[in-house]
Amino acid sequence: MKMLGLGMHRKTKGIRVLCLLLLTLLMTGCLGVKDQLTAESVYTYETMQSEDKSKEFYIEQTAYYQDRVVIIWGGTIDLSKFARMEPACELDGNTIVIFSDDPETVTTFTVMDKYEETQYHFRYLNSEAYAYLKRTMDSEGGIHFDGNPDRYYTAEEKAAQEEAKRKRQERQDALFERLQGTWVSESGNYFTISRDEDVCLEYSVDGKWEKIDGIRLEDNFRALENSIAMMYYEGPFSAVIDVVPAEDGRSFAYGKEVFERLENEFFRASLSYCLQEKADDGYGNVRDILTLTFTFTNITQQTYYKNNDEEIAPGAAWQKTITDPTERWEKFAGKNNWIHYALFDEERKEIFDGGLKFVLDEAFRVRDMELFESTGQ
């Protein structure tokens, strides 16, 4: 009987140990699940003023978990139409989920449309007040900013921007010294560069007269060693005057190129472009930048679909903007460049496959722009 009692005692003790072990494992597992379901830190930005947020797109809350960051956003934009988001994420209505092995390092977020013409940049998500910057590009290649840049940029970035501003002013002054005064061609065309508080450009070319105050000269002039290229607009089209100074330095031999609109049976194409020898790329970096903007307009009476997804109604237009450092453009000088599109009808049957071809010369001017249709149609 004593031996039996001893055996029962050992068995009971073993069962207790086993139960305690199972309970420990269960509690550990539950705690692990709880940790994954419970945010380690949450930021609601309640101290931010309404003017510090974009009504179009703003962040209401950022929550940090062990394996992800969850952002709750508000606004009026359709975020699903923005093609690029950094870091990579999943979008579910007004919730953005960013999975990460180290979520605490995710303190910035960026969204851009497919052409990168509209961009929203957010910083300091892990604070009581984030900073945002909206960057947009207009149809002429001009870049505009909105938001709170004073908080968004670091001290080092602000210093770099001030240096870029100083160098831009140096280039403005150097161009003004070279171009100030009135330049007249034998045919009577002229342009005048003057300065009051701001630099002013006045020109008369083939009967078109215009006066522009507050001009940044490098946006309209590219000064080469022995000539000057001046860009202006003739109707909706870009035109370029090739200015070759005469010996007296105040007159010039005159030549002009107008980028006339091109048409096929489906669309009309035209070009505007911005020549900039030095520019801030929007992130505090000073680079030589050239922007080309091609505009395509549906001239048919039917709705068609570009690349089988984007609806283009009759009379509607779309744009292709190419912005690259000039050192990249130089590699393609004198070579053919293509912009390719496929167009589909409402039944998603292909009706056109082709696009636009152009050549950029060494002075960064577009030459030989023409429409093409792919062979084998």
SULGILIN-V29724 format. One record per residue. PSI is psi in radians with two decimals (* if undefined). NEAR is the number of other ideal C-beta (glycine too) atoms within 10 Angstrom. Layout:
PSI | NEAR
PSI | NEAR
This chain:
-0.71 | 5
-0.71 | 6
-0.70 | 7
-0.76 | 8
-0.68 | 9
-0.70 | 10
-0.73 | 10
-0.65 | 10
-0.74 | 10
-0.67 | 10
-0.74 | 10
-0.72 | 10
-0.68 | 10
-0.69 | 10
-0.71 | 10
-0.74 | 10
-0.73 | 10
-0.74 | 10
-0.72 | 10
-0.68 | 10
-0.78 | 10
-0.70 | 10
-0.70 | 10
-0.79 | 10
-0.72 | 10
-0.77 | 10
-0.69 | 10
-0.75 | 10
-0.75 | 10
-0.71 | 10
-0.68 | 10
-0.75 | 11
-0.71 | 10
-0.70 | 9
-0.65 | 12
-0.48 | 11
-0.24 | 9
2.24 | 10
2.41 | 16
-0.50 | 11
2.49 | 11
2.34 | 11
2.23 | 20
-0.10 | 13
0.63 | 18
-0.38 | 9
-0.16 | 9
2.45 | 17
2.73 | 8
-0.58 | 7
-0.22 | 8
0.05 | 16
2.57 | 20
2.28 | 20
-0.44 | 11
-0.68 | 13
1.96 | 19
2.83 | 18
2.24 | 23
-0.61 | 15
2.50 | 17
2.17 | 27
2.32 | 17
2.14 | 20
-3.10 | 19
-0.54 | 14
0.10 | 11
2.90 | 18
2.30 | 24
2.12 | 18
2.22 | 21
2.16 | 14
2.83 | 21
2.99 | 14
-2.99 | 16
-0.16 | 8
2.78 | 16
1.68 | 7
-0.40 | 15
-0.31 | 8
-0.07 | 9
2.11 | 18
-0.37 | 11
2.24 | 12
2.34 | 17
2.25 | 12
2.91 | 14
2.50 | 9
3.05 | 20
2.41 | 11
2.21 | 15
1.62 | 9
-2.12 | 9
0.41 | 12
2.28 | 13
2.22 | 21
2.14 | 13
1.96 | 20
2.40 | 14
2.55 | 17
-0.34 | 8
1.28 | 7
-0.55 | 21
-0.32 | 11
-0.15 | 11
1.66 | 19
0.01 | 16
2.77 | 15
2.42 | 23
2.42 | 16
2.52 | 21
2.64 | 17
3.06 | 15
-0.45 | 11
0.04 | 15
0.46 | 13
-0.47 | 18
2.17 | 17
2.43 | 18
2.19 | 27
2.28 | 20
2.43 | 23
2.83 | 19
0.79 | 17
-0.42 | 20
0.74 | 17
3.08 | 14
-0.20 | 11
1.86 | 15
2.97 | 24
2.47 | 20
2.74 | 23
2.19 | 21
2.23 | 15
2.14 | 19
2.65 | 14
2.24 | 21
3.13 | 13
-0.28 | 13
0.09 | 13
0.04 | 21
2.47 | 11
2.32 | 17
2.59 | 9
2.59 | 13
2.73 | 13
-2.60 | 18
1.30 | 19
-0.48 | 14
-0.63 | 8
-0.50 | 15
-0.81 | 18
2.56 | 18
2.95 | 10
-0.67 | 7
-0.71 | 9
-0.69 | 14
-0.69 | 14
-0.71 | 12
-0.66 | 17
-0.69 | 17
-0.68 | 11
-0.72 | 12
-0.71 | 18
-0.72 | 12
-0.75 | 9
-0.63 | 13
-0.70 | 18
-0.65 | 11
-0.76 | 11
-0.68 | 16
-0.79 | 16
-0.71 | 13
-0.75 | 13
-0.68 | 21
-0.75 | 14
-0.62 | 9
-0.54 | 15
-0.22 | 21
2.58 | 14
-2.97 | 11
2.31 | 13
2.25 | 23
2.37 | 16
2.94 | 19
-0.51 | 10
-0.02 | 9
-0.12 | 11
2.56 | 19
2.83 | 18
2.62 | 24
2.29 | 16
2.13 | 22
2.97 | 15
2.23 | 11
-1.80 | 7
-0.63 | 7
2.89 | 11
2.39 | 20
2.41 | 15
2.20 | 22
2.32 | 15
2.72 | 20
1.98 | 15
2.07 | 20
0.79 | 13
-0.10 | 7
2.12 | 13
2.42 | 9
2.57 | 12
2.23 | 12
2.13 | 14
2.65 | 12
0.65 | 9
2.54 | 16
1.96 | 17
-0.63 | 22
-0.21 | 19
-0.41 | 18
-0.27 | 21
2.46 | 23
1.92 | 21
1.98 | 17
3.14 | 13
-0.79 | 4
0.14 | 6
3.01 | 15
2.34 | 19
2.16 | 18
2.23 | 23
2.42 | 17
-3.13 | 17
2.30 | 13
1.78 | 14
-2.36 | 11
0.13 | 13
2.68 | 13
2.49 | 23
2.67 | 18
2.29 | 20
2.21 | 23
1.94 | 17
2.00 | 22
1.81 | 14
2.43 | 16
3.11 | 13
-0.56 | 6
-0.16 | 7
-0.02 | 10
-0.04 | 12
2.96 | 17
2.68 | 23
2.42 | 12
2.31 | 19
2.65 | 12
2.54 | 15
2.18 | 14
2.28 | 13
1.56 | 21
2.67 | 13
2.55 | 14
2.49 | 15
2.56 | 13
-2.87 | 13
-0.15 | 9
-0.65 | 20
2.84 | 25
2.43 | 16
2.41 | 21
2.92 | 20
2.38 | 20
2.62 | 21
2.75 | 22
2.04 | 23
2.13 | 23
2.10 | 22
-0.65 | 18
2.41 | 15
2.66 | 23
2.18 | 18
0.13 | 13
-0.12 | 15
0.36 | 13
0.08 | 17
2.30 | 14
2.08 | 16
2.82 | 15
2.06 | 16
2.44 | 22
2.25 | 22
2.21 | 19
2.28 | 23
2.02 | 22
2.27 | 20
2.25 | 18
2.32 | 23
2.32 | 18
1.97 | 20
0.15 | 13
3.09 | 15
0.18 | 7
2.70 | 12
2.28 | 13
3.04 | 20
2.17 | 18
2.23 | 17
0.53 | 10
0.18 | 10
-0.67 | 8
2.10 | 13
2.27 | 10
1.83 | 21
2.85 | 11
2.28 | 12
-0.19 | 10
2.73 | 14
2.69 | 14
2.81 | 15
2.65 | 14
1.99 | 17
2.25 | 19
2.03 | 15
2.06 | 20
2.67 | 15
2.55 | 14
-0.45 | 17
-0.47 | 9
-0.72 | 10
-0.65 | 18
-0.55 | 14
-0.40 | 8
0.16 | 12
2.30 | 13
0.01 | 10
2.74 | 8
2.41 | 12
2.48 | 15
2.48 | 10
2.04 | 17
2.40 | 13
2.60 | 18
2.35 | 15
2.48 | 20
2.60 | 17
-3.05 | 13
-0.40 | 10
0.19 | 7
0.56 | 9
2.28 | 7
2.24 | 12
-0.26 | 16
2.48 | 19
1.96 | 16
-2.56 | 19
-2.46 | 20
2.42 | 20
2.46 | 15
2.84 | 18
2.37 | 16
2.21 | 21
-3.11 | 11
-0.32 | 10
0.21 | 14
0.66 | 19
2.47 | 18
2.28 | 18
2.73 | 12
0.83 | 10
2.21 | 17
2.69 | 11
2.61 | 17
2.76 | 15
2.30 | 13
2.54 | 11
2.78 | 7
0.19 | 5
* | 9
